[in-house]
Amino acid sequence: MEFSKNKKRLIDSINRKPLDRVPRMYRALPGINDRLLSYFSLGKDINKNWKELIAKLNVDAFSSGGGMGKFTICKPAYNGGGKYDKSDSNMFYVWGIDSHIDKGSDSISYIENAEAAKIVSIEDFKRIKHPSLEDFDFDLMVPDQVLRESYLLGTGMLNSIFMIAMYLRGANNLMMELLTDKKLAHYYIDMIGEFSYELNKSILDRIGDKIDYYRQWDDLAMQSGLMIPLETFREFFYPWYKKLFGEAKKHKLITLFHICGNANEIIPDLIELGVDVLDPVQTSAVGMDFKHLKKEYGKYISFHGGIDVQGFLQNASPLQIRKYTKETEEMFLDSGGLILGPSHEITPDTSTENIIALYRPDLLDKDKYTL
């Protein structure tokens, strides 16, 4: 298949090849999308006008919070019944995990499964309702091959094994049992992992030759480091990651892993697992600046994100934004390895001027952005 120049630039950078320019990506919360649609007079529906918006912004991809394609992710529909909220795109509800969506910030908070949190034995776990592949409709999962000519198509769902375990069992129970009741912890983590593997394998068996990448996210880290000891990660979660990424590599897919915070301790393991792209590169976290990441890991893994939205993009001047992006792009231009964009979705407290300074400084007063 012949790819567009923009898509080829993305793939070349992921493969760490020299670039004509460093590829850019855009991702933002709904309020920002609406504001930019109005700014560029593109209508009111981002679902219809996302391609026009990124063309106006002169970027190569419309990314999601945890992947390289907000509108180009393929996954089966859920028909399992029960209580669920379709606005939870992560679909944790299949494990009986309730959620609360804050429509103002488009953020989601999860509520632990009260029934599973009370369990005290493996036998009790065997009695609760488990999701099944029969709960999913795979028939409508047909990747658009015309869309694929210009954009990265991907898949990957319900593979946040650590996060699902934390909200299924409750954070306190999980953290204690990882250390003091490993037999029980292994049971429910392996239960989640087995279902995740079977689901994602079924998806990849159907569409693995019709898409470009496989994504997984699992927020195991805080600003300062991992939430659990590295040895615990390797005992409980690494084997399932290996199986999931192994299936993706059977189909020769680009692989992306999303982990917020300081991921330094786990990056060598991700490289060993065959992860091609690290997201979201939360540069405000300890040890996550690009100079360090490129020096330590740049020969082995590429980066997606890196422009801090926890303070920098909101508070910097247009000139500071231009300076940071120029210096960062110069660091990666000859080697590839970066898709530059927000470290998370741009938040409503970010001015339109700063967003335009990031993507289209030519539209602003030259005195505010000329370096």
C-alpha positions in Angstrom: 0.0 0.0 0.0 1.3 3.5 -0.9 1.2 5.8 2.1 0.8 9.6 2.2 3.9 11.8 3.0 2.6 12.5 6.5 2.1 8.9 7.3 5.5 7.9 5.9 7.1 10.6 8.1 5.5 9.1 11.2 6.7 5.6 10.3 10.2 6.8 9.4 10.5 8.6 12.8 9.2 5.5 14.7 11.9 3.6 12.8 14.5 6.2 13.8 15.4 7.4 10.3 16.6 10.9 9.4 13.6 13.2 8.7 12.6 16.2 6.5 11.0 17.5 9.7 10.0 16.0 13.0 6.4 14.7 12.8 3.8 16.4 15.0 0.6 15.2 16.6 -2.4 16.8 18.2 -4.6 15.6 21.1 -6.9 17.7 23.2 -10.0 17.6 25.4 -13.4 18.3 23.8 -13.5 22.0 24.8 -10.2 22.6 23.0 -11.4 20.7 19.9 -14.5 22.9 19.8 -12.6 26.1 20.2 -10.2 25.3 17.4 -13.0 24.2 15.1 -14.5 27.6 15.6 -11.1 29.4 15.2 -10.6 27.8 11.8 -14.3 27.9 10.8 -14.6 24.2 10.4 -18.0 23.4 11.7 -19.0 22.0 15.1 -18.5 18.2 15.0 -15.0 17.0 15.6 -16.0 13.5 14.5 -16.7 14.9 11.0 -14.0 17.5 10.9 -10.9 16.0 12.6 -9.0 15.5 9.3 -9.6 19.1 8.3 -8.5 20.3 11.8 -5.2 18.6 11.8 -4.6 19.8 8.2 -5.1 23.3 9.4 -2.7 22.7 12.3 -0.2 21.2 10.0 0.2 18.0 12.0 0.6 14.4 11.0 -1.7 12.6 13.5 -4.7 13.2 15.7 -3.7 11.1 18.7 -5.8 9.9 21.6 -4.9 10.0 25.3 -3.2 6.6 25.0 -2.5 6.0 21.3 -1.6 7.4 17.9 -5.1 7.6 16.5 -8.2 8.9 18.2 -10.4 8.2 15.2 -8.5 5.3 13.8 -8.7 2.7 16.5 -10.5 -0.6 15.6 -12.1 -2.6 18.3 -15.2 -4.9 18.6 -18.5 -3.7 20.1 -19.5 -4.9 23.5 -22.9 -6.7 23.7 -22.5 -8.2 27.2 -25.4 -6.4 28.8 -25.3 -5.2 32.4 -24.5 -1.7 33.6 -22.1 0.2 31.4 -21.4 3.7 30.2 -20.4 4.0 26.6 -18.5 7.1 27.4 -15.9 4.9 29.1 -13.7 4.2 26.0 -11.5 2.0 28.1 -14.4 -0.4 28.7 -13.5 -1.3 32.3 -17.2 -1.9 32.8 -16.9 -5.4 31.4 -15.2 -6.2 34.7 -18.0 -4.6 36.8 -15.9 -1.5 37.4 -18.1 1.6 37.5 -16.9 5.0 36.3 -17.7 8.7 36.7 -17.3 11.0 33.8 -16.7 14.6 34.5 -18.1 16.2 31.4 -16.5 19.5 32.1 -13.0 18.2 31.9 -13.8 15.0 30.0 -11.9 13.1 32.7 -12.9 9.7 34.0 -12.6 8.3 37.5 -13.1 4.6 38.3 -14.9 3.1 41.3 -13.7 -0.3 42.5 -15.9 -3.3 42.0 -17.4 -3.6 45.5 -18.2 -7.3 45.1 -14.7 -8.3 44.0 -13.1 -6.0 46.7 -14.7 -8.1 49.4 -13.5 -11.5 48.2 -11.2 -13.4 50.5 -10.5 -16.6 48.5 -9.8 -18.0 45.0 -13.1 -19.9 45.2 -15.0 -16.7 45.7 -13.3 -15.2 42.6 -14.4 -18.2 40.6 -18.1 -17.4 41.4 -18.2 -13.8 40.2 -19.2 -12.9 36.7 -16.3 -12.9 34.2 -16.3 -11.3 30.8 -16.4 -13.6 27.8 -15.4 -13.3 24.1 -19.1 -14.0 23.4 -19.8 -10.6 24.9 -18.2 -8.9 21.9 -19.3 -8.5 18.3 -16.2 -8.7 16.0 -18.2 -8.6 12.7 -18.3 -4.8 12.3 -14.6 -4.5 13.0 -13.5 -3.7 9.5 -10.5 -1.3 9.2 -10.9 1.4 6.5 -8.1 0.8 4.0 -8.7 4.2 2.3 -8.2 5.9 5.7 -5.1 3.8 6.2 -3.4 5.4 3.3 -3.0 8.6 5.3 -3.4 7.7 9.0 -2.1 5.1 11.4 -4.8 2.5 12.1 -4.4 0.6 15.4 -6.0 -1.6 18.0 -5.6 -2.7 21.6 -8.2 -2.8 24.3 -8.7 -4.0 27.9 -5.0 -4.7 28.2 -4.4 -2.4 31.2 -3.8 -5.4 33.4 -2.5 -3.5 36.4 -5.2 -0.8 36.3 -8.0 -3.3 35.9 -6.6 -5.4 38.8 -6.5 -2.2 40.9 -10.1 -1.2 40.3 -11.4 -4.7 40.3 -9.8 -5.6 43.6 -9.3 -2.2 45.2 -5.9 -0.4 45.4 -5.3 -1.4 49.1 -6.1 -5.0 48.5 -3.9 -5.2 45.4 -0.9 -3.6 46.9 -1.1 -5.8 50.0 -1.7 -9.0 48.2 1.2 -8.4 45.7 3.4 -8.7 48.8 1.6 -10.9 51.3 -0.9 -13.1 49.4 0.8 -13.8 46.1 -1.3 -16.9 45.4 -4.5 -14.9 45.5 -2.9 -12.0 43.6 -1.6 -14.3 40.9 -5.1 -15.8 40.5 -7.0 -12.7 39.7 -4.1 -11.0 37.8 -3.7 -14.1 35.6 -7.5 -14.2 35.2 -7.4 -10.6 33.8 -4.3 -11.3 31.8 -5.8 -14.5 30.2 -8.9 -12.7 29.1 -7.0 -9.7 27.8 -4.7 -12.0 25.8 -7.6 -14.0 24.3 -9.5 -10.9 23.4 -6.6 -9.1 21.8 -5.4 -12.2 20.0 -8.9 -12.6 18.6 -8.8 -9.0 17.4 -5.3 -9.4 15.9 -6.2 -12.7 14.2 -9.0 -10.9 12.4 -7.4 -7.5 11.5 -3.7 -7.7 12.2 -2.8 -7.5 8.5 -5.0 -4.5 7.9 -3.7 -2.1 10.6 -0.4 -0.5 11.5 0.0 -0.6 15.3 -0.9 -2.1 18.6 -1.3 -0.1 21.7 -1.3 -0.9 25.4 -1.6 1.4 28.4 -1.0 0.6 32.1 -0.3 3.5 34.4 2.2 1.8 36.8 4.2 4.9 37.6 3.9 8.1 39.6 5.8 11.4 39.1 8.7 10.0 41.1 8.8 6.3 40.0 7.0 3.0 39.8 4.0 2.4 42.0 5.2 -1.2 42.7 8.7 -2.7 42.9 10.3 -3.6 39.5 10.6 -7.2 40.7 6.9 -7.3 41.4 6.1 -6.0 37.9 8.4 -8.6 36.4 6.7 -11.4 38.4 3.1 -10.5 37.9 2.7 -8.4 34.8 5.7 -8.8 32.5 4.7 -12.3 31.3 1.3 -11.0 30.1 2.9 -8.0 28.4 5.2 -10.4 26.7 2.3 -12.5 25.4 0.4 -9.5 24.2 3.2 -7.7 22.4 4.3 -11.1 21.1 1.0 -11.4 19.3 1.3 -7.9 17.9 4.8 -8.7 16.6 3.6 -11.8 14.8 1.6 -9.4 12.6 4.7 -7.1 12.2 2.8 -4.2 13.9 4.3 -1.1 15.5 3.8 -1.3 19.2 3.1 1.6 21.6 3.0 1.5 25.4 1.4 4.3 27.4 2.7 4.9 31.0 2.5 8.3 32.7 5.0 9.6 35.2 8.6 8.6 35.7 8.9 5.4 33.6 12.8 5.2 33.6 12.9 2.0 35.7 10.7 0.1 33.4 11.8 1.4 30.0 14.6 -1.3 29.6 11.9 -4.0 30.1 9.6 -2.4 27.6 12.5 -2.3 25.0 13.1 -6.0 25.8 9.4 -6.7 25.2 9.6 -5.1 21.7 7.9 -1.8 22.4 8.6 0.6 19.6 7.0 3.8 21.0 6.8 5.2 24.5 3.9 7.5 25.3 3.1 10.1 26.7 6.6 11.2 27.7 5.5 13.2 30.8 8.5 15.6 30.8 7.4 17.2 34.1 8.1 13.9 35.9 11.5 13.0 37.5 14.1 12.0 34.9 11.8 12.3 31.9 13.5 15.1 30.0 14.3 14.4 26.4 18.0 14.9 26.7 18.2 12.1 29.2 15.7 9.8 27.4 17.4 10.2 24.0 20.9 9.6 25.5 19.8 6.5 27.5 17.2 4.9 25.2 17.1 6.7 21.9 18.8 4.0 19.9 16.1 1.4 21.0 12.8 3.2 21.4 10.9 6.2 20.0 8.8 8.8 21.8 5.3 10.1 21.4 4.4 13.3 23.2 6.7 15.4 25.4 5.2 18.9 25.5 4.1 19.3 29.1 0.4 20.2 29.6 0.6 20.3 33.4 2.0 23.8 33.4 4.3 24.6 30.5 1.8 24.9 27.7 -0.7 26.9 29.8 1.8 29.3 31.3 4.6 29.7 28.8 4.8 32.6 26.3 4.4 31.9 22.6 8.2 32.6 22.3 9.0 30.0 25.0 6.8 27.5 23.3 8.6 28.1 20.0 12.0 27.9 21.6 11.2 24.6 23.3 9.8 22.9 20.2 12.6 24.1 18.0 15.3 22.8 20.4 13.5 19.5 20.8 13.0 19.0 17.1 16.7 19.8 16.4 17.6 17.1 18.8 15.7 14.4 16.8 15.8 15.7 13.2 18.8 13.7 12.1 18.0 10.5 14.1 14.2 10.3 14.1 12.6 8.7 17.1 10.0 11.4 18.0 6.4 12.3 17.3 6.2 15.6 19.1 3.0 16.7 20.7 1.2 17.3 24.1 2.2 14.9 26.9 -1.5 14.4 27.5 -4.7 15.9 25.9 -4.5 19.7 25.9 -6.7 21.1 28.8 -9.3 23.9 28.6 -7.0 26.2 30.7 -4.7 26.5 27.8 -5.1 29.7 25.7 -5.8 29.5 22.0 -2.8 31.8 21.4 -0.5 29.2 23.0 -1.9 26.3 21.0 -1.5 28.3 17.8 2.0 29.2 18.9 2.7 25.5 19.1 1.2 24.4 15.8 0.8 27.5 13.6 3.0 30.4 14.8 2.8 31.9 11.3 -0.7 33.0 12.2 0.4 35.0 15.2 2.1 38.4 15.6 5.7 37.9 14.6 7.0 39.8 17.6 5.5 37.1 19.9 7.1 34.0 18.3 10.1 34.9 16.2 13.2 33.4 17.7 
